[in-house]
Amino acid sequence: MAVDVLLGLQWGDEGKGKIVDVLSKGYDLIARFQGGPNAGHTLEFEGKKFVLNTIPSGIFFDNTLNLIGNGVVIDPITLKKELDKLKDAGHDLLAKGNLVIGKKAHLILPTHQLLDAASEKKMGDGKIGSTLKGIGPTYMDKTGRNGLRIGDITLPNFKEKYQKLVDKHTSMLQSLYGEVADFSEREAAFFEAIELIKKFELVDSEQLVNNYLKEGKKVLAEGAQGTMLDIDFGSYPFVTSSNTTTAGACTGLGIAPNKIGDVIGIFKAYCTRVGGGPFPTELNDQTGEELRKIGHEFGATTGRPRRTGWIDLPALKYAIMLNGVTQLVMTKADVLSGFDKIYACTHYNYQGETIDYMPYDICSVEAEPVLKEIDGWNEDLTGITELNEIPAKLQSYIDYLEAELEVPVKYLSVGPDRKQTLVLH
């Protein structure tokens, strides 16, 4: 058996949570492999809406085990709030026993968030556009080899380890940013949340995943954010702090590269991104505003308005190459209904050349999009359930994308509910 990987091919917010939810009943284990509570995976079914930040999107199926893997950074306070909300909605994960947490996952401390905010404030206009969740500073401590991990919470000297790291952070806040912060209230909430986490099964996640494979069970790795936010291959420095690509699933779960199966890449029928950084097809006009309004393009976690633009094929081809994508999912096709004309970026005009790939210094040198005009469709897609109901012009758009991207579009999402998903192949 192999691990299938599901991840975003753009700048995040592609609809990964919904698709994981749709596919979950076919898997024995769903495993988040990177990122932190800046993720906002929105799921809708039976008239209810759920936003998951850290918990994998397969938790609504009792037969599916869900793992928060070692590559994830966990804010105990946010995780507790998430668990409490689910319990109030009738999904008590502690009682169900279908959520386990990797011991090697790192902890986000209250002081990590203070460092995040202080750093962004100091950068001024050059800020990254961080969600201020403390994720970057936590990964910095991880690579700096002084982070705290989930497994540490069971040790008798955990509070000593915690205090040592907090003292380092408060010293940095004062010396680098001139800030003396009171976080006592958040600290109390942190330790209250730690006590809840202790009640869950804490596992050696790499052993769990590989044992599932040996037993012939099906595993799906769930990514957060998107390929263009990858720390190595995204639009650096306007990126997240983890590896959002297929390679990140290997390091974030402890699986060998030859254990990767299908790679399911998700993309919107258009593009969005949040925060700073390059966005060649961005629409700073009424059309962009219309896309934002119709598509409800506001962060599920932060509420921030997303930047909107036309689909970017050079960026998509780049993401497909990096991830080894074997099948595609197109989401939010319904948002484009009613546009007489839509557009696809086929190339960039860049430094006097026409190129079809993502250049190294796209952050410092503007890439002007070369746009292809495509006929839009006026039909409402949200109620269609059969392939023969797909409008001819939408089918033509899908055919065009498949020819350009050289990967089949297997799933088409026409609305936020799990039922609004069509299997095309």
N, C-alpha and C positions, 0 to 999 in steps of 0.2 A: 504493500500500500504506500501511497505518497500523500503529502500534505498539499492540498489545494490552497491557493492564496487569492484573496480578494482585496483589491486596493484601488485607490483613486489615481487617475492619470492626469489630473489638472492641478489646481491650487487648493484642493480640498473641497468639502461641501458638495460632493458629487452625488450623494445619496447612498453611501455604502451601508449605513445601518439598515435601511429598508431592504436592500438586496440580501444582506446576510440573514435578516429575519425570514425573507422569502425562501432562502435556500436551506435554512437551519435544520428543518425536519429530516433532511437527507444526510445529516452528519451526526456523528457521535460526540464530537468535541469541537467547540468553537474557541479559538484562542486569540486574544489581543496580543500583538507582538511589539508595539512601540507606542510612543507618544504619552500624553497625559490627559488631565481633565479639560484641556482646551478643545478636545474632540466633542462634537455634539451630534451624535448619531440619532436621528429622529425616526421613530417607528409609529405607524398608524394602523390600527385594525379594530374591528368591532366598535367603531365610533369613539375610540380612545386614542390619545396621543401620548407617547413617551419619549423623553430625551435622555439618552444614556451618554455619560461622559467618560467613565472608566470601565464600566461593566460591559462585557461582550454582548453582542446583539442577538444571541441565541437563547437568552434566559427565559423566554416565554414558552419554550418547549421542554416538557418535563424529561423527555428521553435524551436530551442533549446536555452534556456537561460543558461548563464554560470556565475558561482559564484566563486569568490576568497574568500574562507571561513576564519573564524577567526583564524584557526590554522596555516595559512600561514604567513610568514614574507615577507614584500614587500619592495623592493628597488625602490623608485619612478623613479630614473634615468633609471634603466634597464627597468622598465615597460613602460616608455615613449618611449624608443628606440624600444621596441617590438611593441607598438601601432603604431608608425610612420612607421615602416617597413611594417606592415600589411596594413596600409592605402595606402602606395606607391604601394602595390601589388593589390590594388582594394578592400581591406576589411577594410572599415572605421567602427570600432566597435562603435564609439560614435554616428555616424549616424544610424547604424543598431539597436543600443539599446539592443544588446543581451549580454552585459557584465555588471555585477553589482559587487560591492566590499563590503565585510563585514566590518562594522565599528570597530569590535573588532580585526581585523588583525593588527599585529604590524609592525612598520616602521623600516627599516634599514637606519641608518644615515651614512653620509660619515665617521664619526669617528668610527663607528662600524667596517668598513673595515680596518681602520688603526690599530685598536686593534687586529683584526684577523691576519693581516700580522706580527705585532710585536710579538704576542704570538708564531706563527709558527717559526719565525726567532730565538727566544730565545730558543725554544725546540731543535733546531738543528737536529741531526740524529733521535731523538725520536719524531719528528713532526707527527701530525695526518694525514697530506695530505689534509688539508683544501683547498677548492676552493678559499679561500680568498675573499668571497663575503660579509663577515660581518655577516653571518647567526648565527654562534655560539654566538658571543657577543650580538646579538639582543635577542636570546632566554634567555641568561643569564640575561639581563635587564628585560625581561618579567617575569621570575621567581623571580627576585630580586625586582619586583614591582616598577621599575622606568622607564619602557618602554613607548614609545609613540605609539598611535594607530591611525588608519585611521580616526576614529571619532573625534580625537583631532584636525585635520586640519581645521575643521569648527569653532573651538572656537576662540574667540577674543584674547585670551592669548596664542595661539599656539606657537608663536615665543619665548615667554618667557619660555615656557615649553621646547622647543627645546634647547634654549641657556643654560638652567640649566643642561640638560643632556650632552650637548657638553662640558661644563666646567668640568663636572665630568670626561668625557673621556680624555680630554686633560691633566688633572691633573694625571690620571692613566698612560697615555702614557709617561709623563715625569718622574714620580716617579718610575714606575715599569720597564720601558724600556729605559729610558734616551732619548726619542725622542721628538722633537718639530717639528710638521709637519704643512705644509701650505696646507690647503684643501679649500681655498677660491673659486677656480674655480669649484670644485665639489659641494661646498655648493650652489653656484649660480645656477648650473644645478639642484640641489635638489629642490630648491624652484620654479624653472620654471616648473619642473615635477609635483610638488604639485598642481599648478594651473590647470594643465590638469586633474589630478585625481579628482579635485573638480567638474568637469563637468559631471562625471559619477554618476550614482545613487549609493549612499552609503546606505547600508541596514543593518537591524538587521538580520543577516544571519540565525540564529537559528529559527526566526519566519518565514522567507521565506521558508526554507526547510520543516519545519513541516506543514506549510499551504499547500504547494504543496502535501504533503502526504495526508492531510485531503481531498483535492480536488480530490484524486485518480490519481494524476499525477506521472509519472515515473522519478525517481531520480537516477543518477549514481555518486558516490563519486570517484574521481580520485586521486590516491596516487602518490607520487613522491619518488625518490630513491628506496630502496628495503628493504625487511624484515631484511636482515642480517646487515643493517645499523641502525636499530631501537635503540634509545637511551637506552632502557631498556634491550632488548633481542638480540641485535646485538653483533658483535665482539668488545665489549667495551675494550678500549676507542677509537678504530678505527671505529667510527660510526658518524652518523649525529646527529643533536641536537633536533630532533623531533621524535614522535611516528609514524613510517611508517606502522604500522599494522592496522588491522580492528578496534582495540580499538581506534586508533588515529582518525578514521573517526567519532567516537562518540564525542570525545572531540573537534575535529577540525571543527565540523559543528553544534554541539548542538543537536544531535539526541540520543535517548535512545537505549540501546543495543538490546531491543526487536523489534526495527524498522529496523534491518539489514536483508536484504534478501539474494540474491545470493552473494557469494564472489568469484570473478573471479581472479585467481592467474596466473600471467604471468611468464614464465621462458624461457631462451634460451635453445637450444638443447645442448649447452655446457655452460661454465661459464666465466664470466669476473668480474673484480673489478678494481677500481681506488684507488689511495692513498695507505697508509700503511695498515698493519694489516694482519692477517692470511688468507691463501688461500691454503687449503690442496691439491687441484688438480692442482695447477699452473704448467704450462709448460714453463720452462725457456730454450727452445730449438728451433730447426727449426720448429717443429710442432706448437708450441705456436706462433711463428712469422708468420707462414702461416695462422693460424686462425685469427690473428690480421689483416693481409693484406686482406684476402678474405672477412672477416666480416666488414672491415672498422671500426675497433675497436679503435676509437679515440673520445674523449668526444665531444658531440654536442655543449656544452657550452664552455668548456675550451680548447678543442683540444688535451688534454693529451692522450698519448697512454694508452690503457687499458691493464691490465694483463689478460692473457687468460689461460684456463685450461679445463679439462673434466668436465662433469656434476657431481654434488655432491649430491647423493641421501640422505645421512643423513641430510644435510643442508636443502634440499627440504622438507623432511618429517617434520622436525622441523618447517619450515615456514608454511606448510600446517596446522599443529596442532595449531600453535599460531593464525592463521587467520581464522580458520574454513572454509577453502576453499571448495567450492562446485563444481567448474568446473575450468579446466586448459586451458591455451593457451600456445602452444609451438611456439616460434619464431625462426627465423634464421636457420631453418632446411636446407635451401638451401646452407648455408655456409659449411656444412659438406659433401656436394656432392664431390665425388672424393677421399675421404679418404678410403683406402681399409679396414682399421680397425679403429673403434672408441672405446672409453672406458667410462665406468660409474663407479664412486666410490660407492661401496655398503656398506663399513664399514670403520672405522679407526682403525689402530693399535695405541693404546694410553696407555702409561704407563704400558706396558706389557699385556694389555687386548685388545680384539677385541670388539669394540662398534659400535652401529649404530645410535648414537645420538650426538648432539653438546654439548661437555663438557664445564663446566664453564670457565676453565683457558686455553682455546685453544690459547689465545694470548701469553701465557708464556711457554706452553708445546706443542711441535710439535705433530700434529696428522698426521700419515703417512697413505695415502689413500690405501685401498684395491680395486684394479681395476678389473672389469669384461670386457673381450674383446667381442666386438660386431661387426658383419659384417657391413661394410659401404655400401653405394650405389654410383654408378657412374653417375646416370642420373641427368640431369639439371632439377631442380624443378621449376625454375622461371616462366615457361610458363604454368604450369598445372592449370586447372580450374575445373576438375572433380575428384571425389574420386577414380574412377577406374584408374586414371593416377598415383596415388601414388605408387612409387616403392615398391615391396614386402618387401625388406629389411628395408625400412623406416617404413612401416606399422608394421613390426615385432618389431622395436625399440619403436614405439608408444605403441604397445600392452604390451611390457615389462614394460615400464614406468607406464602405467595405473595399471598394476598388482602390481607393487612395491609401488606406491603412493596411491593406492586405491581411486583415484578420476579420473573421465573421462577427457580426453583431448578433449575439445569441438571444439577448433579452432586451425588451423595450419597455420602459416605464412610462405610463401615461397619467400618473397621478400619485399622491403620497400614500394611499392605502396599499397594503400588501396584495390585495386582489387586483390592483391596477397594474399588472405586470404580464406581458405577453412573451411567450417563448417562440422565437422566430425560426430557430433551426433545431 
